[in-house]
Each structure stands twice: as C-alpha cells, then as structure tokens.
Amino acid sequence: ARALWRACNWLMAAFFALAAFVQVNDPDAELWVVMYTIPAVLTLLVGFNPLVTGNIIWKSISAIHIFFCVVWAVGLAYHLLLHTQQHILHEEEGRELSGLVIITAWMSLCHSSSKNPAGGRIQLVIATVITLFPFVSWVYIYINKDIRSSWPTHCKTVI
C-alpha cells in the first residue's frame, strides 16, 4: 500500500510538472505554471515522505492552494454554464476547469492522507483512478485530432 501511494504521488508530480511545462506558450502562462508547479512540488514531497502531509507548512500551503483552485473553478464553471457553445474540452475555460478539478481532487486526497500516510484501501483505489485519469485523457486527446481541431494555436503546439 505504501509503495502504491508513493508511486501515485510520483506519477502525479510528473503530470503536474508536465502540465506546468506545456503552459510556456499560453497567453497567461505565468499563472498556470505556478498553479501546476505548487502541486508538483507538494506531491513530489509526499512521494518521498508520505508523513510530510502532517507538517503544518505542507498542510497550510496545500489548503491555501486548494482554496484558490476551488474558488477559481467555481468561477470558471459559472462562466461555462452561461457561455459554453461546444464540448467542454473545446472551450479554453473547460480545459482550465479540468486542470483545476484534477489539482483540487489530488491535493485534497493528499491533504486527507495525513491521518493514514500509506492510504486506506478506498483511498488507494481513488488515488489510482485519479492518477490514471489525466494520462489516459491526455493520450485520448492527443490521438483524437477532432477534439483539438477548434483549439487555439497555443494549445495545438504542446506535447
């Protein structure tokens, strides 16, 4: 269980780092690089030492980041509710909302793991699903060119 929890954290740290990296050509790259780098670092620390989630500094930074992600996600969801014309992944705000949901879900899972750093059975199943979701989605979107057809240039030129 401990090895699986660590592996999930390393994979999610890699995902968040990759997500930060591909923001370089985005019009608001500075913001998104920070939004993905913070969970990348926090998650990497959990991968090295699952007990770090009990540290007050780690807990504070993650709680503040979760709060900002939730507030931002609510704003984007409201905007999408009023203005969506296509599938959510065709909308810039939809892709941004997806990223914020992944960050929030993962950081919340890590945040709650301070009580059981190795993760309980249900926590490990959820962690595995959340870990696989962004990678499977990325591959699916990369293969399915129709999804990317209406995207702006800065989204088409990334990995």
N, C-alpha and C positions, 0 to 999 in steps of 0.2 A: 504494500500500500504506500509506504513512504517513497519508494523508488518511482512508482507511477505518478504520485503527486509532484515529485521533483521534475520528472520528465515533462509533465504537462506544463509546469511553470517555465521550463527552459524553452519549450516549443512556443508558448505564448509570448515569452520575452523576445524570441526570434521574430514572431509575427509582428509584434508591436514595433520592434526596431525596423523591420522591413517596411511596415506601414509609414513610419516616420521618414524613412529614406525616400520612398516614392513620392513624397509631398514636395520635393525640391522644385518642381515646375508648376506647382499650384499657385494661383494668384494670392492666396493667403497662407502661404507655406509656413511662415514663422509660427503662426498659431497652431497649425496642425502638427508640425514637428514636435512642439512642446507637448501637445495633447497626447501624442503617442510615445514620446520619449519617457515621460514620467512613469506610465505603467510598465514600460520596457525595463526600466531600472528597478522599480519596486518588485516586479515579477522575477527578474533575474536574482535579486536578493533572496526571495522566497525559494527559488530553485537551489541556491547554495545552502541556505539555512532556513528551513520552514519555521523555526522558532522566532524568526525576526518579526513575524506578524504580531507578536506580543509586545514589541518595542513601541514605546509611546511616540517616538518620532515617525516610525513607519506607519503606525495607525493614524496619526494626525495627518500626514501627507496624503495617505490613501483616502481618508474620509473627506478631506477638502477637495481632492480631485474627483471623487465620486459625486460630491455635491455639485460641483461645477458642470460635470458631464450630464447629470440628471436635469439641471436647470436648462442647459443648452439643448438637450434632447427634447424636453417638453416644448421649448420654443420652436424647434425645427419641426416637431410633429404637428404642432398647431399650424405652422406655415404650410406644411404639406397637406393638411386636411383642407385648407382653404384654396390651395393653388395647384395641386397635383393634376397633371394632364395626361401623364403616361404611367407606366410601371414605376414603382418606387426607385428601382436601380437606374432608371433613365434620368431621374432628377438628381441634380447635384446635392440638394439638401437630403434626399433619400439615402444617398451613399454616405453622406456625413452622419446622418442619423444612425445608420447601421454601424458605423465605426464607434460612435458614442455608446450604443447599446452593448456592443462587444466589450468595450473598455469597462463600462459600468458593471456588467454581469461578472466579468473576470475579477475585477478589483473587489467587488462585493463578496465573491466566493473566497478570495484570499483573505479579505478583512475578517470574515467569519471563521476562518480556519485557525485563529489564534487559540481557540478552545481545544482543537484537535488537529495539531500541525500535520499529522500523517493523513488526515482526512478519513471520514467515515465512509462506509460503502456507498451511500447515496451521494455524498459529496464527490467521491471519485468518479462515479458514473456521470454526474453533471459536469465535472471538470473535463472528462474525456470528450463528451459531446461538444462542450464549448471550445475545446482545443481543436477538434477536428473541423468544426463549422467554418471558421474563416479560411482555412487552407482548401477545403473542398469547394467553398464558394468561389475563391479566387481562381482555382483551376477551371471550374464550370464557366465563369465569366470570361476567362481567357480563351477557352475553346469556343464558346458561343459568341461569334462575332456580331450576331444580330443585337445582342444586348448592348454592345459597345458602339453600335452604328451612330446613335444620336448623341453620344457623349462629346464634350468639348475636347479640343486637341490635347490639352494638358492631361486629360485622363487616358487618352489613347496611346500616349507615348511612354507610359510607365511599363514596368515589368508585366 
